[in-house]
Amino acid sequence: MSSSKPAPDFAIEVSNLQKTYRASGKMPEKHALKGLNLQIPRGSIFGLLGPNGAGKSTFINILAGLVNKSSGSASIWGLDIDAYPRQSRAAIGVVNQEIVADPFFTPLEMLELMAGFYGVPKSERRSLEILTAVGLDDKKDAYVRQLSGGMKRRLMVAKALVHNPPVLILDEPTAGVDVELRRSLWTYVRELHDNGTTIILTTHYLEEAEELCDSIAIVNHGEIVACEPTPTLLSRLDYKTLVITPKEPLAQVPEALSGLDATLRPDGDLAITFRTSETGIGRLLETVRANGIGIGDLVTEAPDLEDVFIALTSQAA
C-alpha cells in the first residue's frame, strides 16, 4: 500500500475496544471484548493467544470489517476504522483458519479475482509474483481441488497478499496441519516479516508463539491478561512438574521433601513442581532417592496454555 505519509509507529492500535452480543433466543447477552487496549508495533511478529471463546476472532473480525464494535476505537496503519473504513481495511490481509476457495478456479484465476475485488489496477497486479513467493507458480493453472492441503493453506496466504497490505493477520494458520507443513509455514512467515510485513498471529500453540513472535498478548474472557515481549512472558512459565511413581506406596509427602513444592496425587504419584532455571531433574532425583523413595517410573509435565492462563489470571487477582 503506497502512501506519501510516513509509516506509523503502530500497525494496529485499539483503545477501550468493546463488543457485546445481544441476547438472542436462549442465548444470553455476551461480552466478547471488555475494553481492549492494545498497540502492535510496526514491523513486529505479534502473537495473540487465547483459548476458544477468549475474544480473538471477534477482535480480528472487527478489524476486518465483518463485525461492528460496540464502543471504543481502532486504527489500522494509522487509519481509524470508522473514519476511513475502506482505506483501513485495505491495509490488512486476513488469512482465516478455514480454507475458502472455489475448487473449479485455478490459483492464478483466484488471485486475479481477489485483486479485482480490492480494486488493484491490472498494471499493478502481482499474481504470478505472489504465487512464486508462496511456491505455487508451478500450480498456477491447476484446479484448486487438485492441490494438497498444504498448498491450499499457502494459497490462502497468497489471496491475502494480492493488494500488498502492510499488515497480515494469520488466524490459527497451522491448526490441524502436520508438523512438516507447520514448519514450512513458519519459514514463510519469517520471509514475509523480513520483507517488511507486520505479522499478527493468533494461535493455541505456545510453541508456535515462542518460535515466531517478538511479543505476545494473552486474551482471556475478552480481556488482555498479559502483553509482554516473548522472553519476559516465557520467564513466567519457567517451571515443570516431575511426576514420580514410587515403587512402594507413600502415605504422605516425606517430611524431608517439605522444602520442595511436592504433593501426593490421588493415584499415589509424587508430583514435584520446580523452576527449570533454579534446579534440574537430576538434582531432584538425587534428593528423592536420598530419602529412601524407590522410583518405579517418572515423567515430566510442561505447563500448557491453560496453565499459563491460570497463572496469569491468579497473579492479576
QUIRA-V555285 format. One record per backbone hydrogen bond with DSSP energy under -1.0 kcal/mol. NH is the residue of the N-H (numbers start at 0). CO is the residue of the C=O. If there is no record, write none. Layout:
nh:NH co:CO
nh:NH co:CO
This chain:
nh:10 co:39
nh:11 co:39
nh:12 co:74
nh:13 co:37
nh:14 co:72
nh:16 co:35
nh:17 co:70
nh:18 co:32
nh:20 co:29
nh:23 co:26
nh:26 co:23
nh:29 co:20
nh:31 co:18
nh:31 co:29
nh:32 co:18
nh:33 co:221
nh:35 co:16
nh:37 co:13
nh:39 co:11
nh:41 co:8
nh:43 co:40
nh:45 co:198
nh:46 co:214
nh:47 co:200
nh:48 co:216
nh:53 co:50
nh:58 co:54
nh:59 co:55
nh:60 co:56
nh:61 co:57
nh:62 co:58
nh:63 co:59
nh:65 co:60
nh:66 co:60
nh:69 co:17
nh:70 co:17
nh:72 co:14
nh:74 co:12
nh:75 co:78
nh:76 co:10
nh:78 co:75
nh:80 co:73
nh:83 co:79
nh:87 co:83
nh:88 co:84
nh:89 co:85
nh:91 co:88
nh:92 co:166
nh:94 co:168
nh:104 co:101
nh:107 co:139
nh:109 co:105
nh:110 co:106
nh:111 co:107
nh:112 co:108
nh:113 co:109
nh:114 co:110
nh:115 co:111
nh:116 co:112
nh:117 co:113
nh:118 co:115
nh:119 co:114
nh:123 co:120
nh:129 co:125
nh:130 co:126
nh:131 co:127
nh:132 co:128
nh:133 co:129
nh:134 co:131
nh:135 co:130
nh:138 co:135
nh:139 co:136
nh:141 co:138
nh:143 co:104
nh:144 co:102
nh:145 co:142
nh:146 co:143
nh:151 co:147
nh:152 co:148
nh:153 co:149
nh:154 co:150
nh:155 co:151
nh:156 co:152
nh:157 co:153
nh:158 co:154
nh:159 co:155
nh:160 co:157
nh:163 co:160
nh:166 co:90
nh:167 co:197
nh:168 co:92
nh:169 co:199
nh:170 co:94
nh:171 co:201
nh:174 co:171
nh:176 co:173
nh:181 co:177
nh:182 co:178
nh:183 co:179
nh:184 co:180
nh:185 co:181
nh:186 co:182
nh:187 co:183
nh:188 co:184
nh:189 co:185
nh:190 co:186
nh:191 co:187
nh:192 co:188
nh:193 co:189
nh:194 co:190
nh:195 co:192
nh:196 co:191
nh:197 co:165
nh:198 co:43
nh:199 co:167
nh:200 co:45
nh:201 co:169
nh:202 co:47
nh:208 co:204
nh:209 co:205
nh:210 co:206
nh:211 co:207
nh:212 co:208
nh:213 co:44
nh:214 co:44
nh:215 co:227
nh:216 co:46
nh:217 co:225
nh:218 co:48
nh:219 co:222
nh:221 co:53
nh:222 co:219
nh:224 co:217
nh:225 co:217
nh:227 co:215
nh:229 co:213
nh:232 co:228
nh:233 co:229
nh:234 co:230
nh:235 co:232
nh:236 co:233
nh:238 co:236
nh:239 co:273
nh:240 co:300
nh:241 co:271
nh:242 co:298
nh:243 co:269
nh:244 co:296
nh:246 co:293
nh:256 co:253
nh:257 co:254
nh:259 co:256
nh:261 co:259
nh:262 co:270
nh:264 co:268
nh:267 co:264
nh:269 co:243
nh:270 co:262
nh:271 co:241
nh:272 co:260
nh:273 co:239
nh:277 co:274
nh:278 co:274
nh:283 co:279
nh:284 co:280
nh:285 co:281
nh:286 co:282
nh:287 co:283
nh:288 co:284
nh:289 co:285
nh:291 co:288
nh:292 co:287
nh:295 co:244
nh:296 co:244
nh:298 co:242
nh:300 co:240
nh:307 co:303
nh:308 co:304
nh:309 co:305
nh:310 co:306
nh:311 co:307
nh:312 co:308
nh:313 co:309
nh:314 co:310
nh:315 co:311
nh:316 co:312
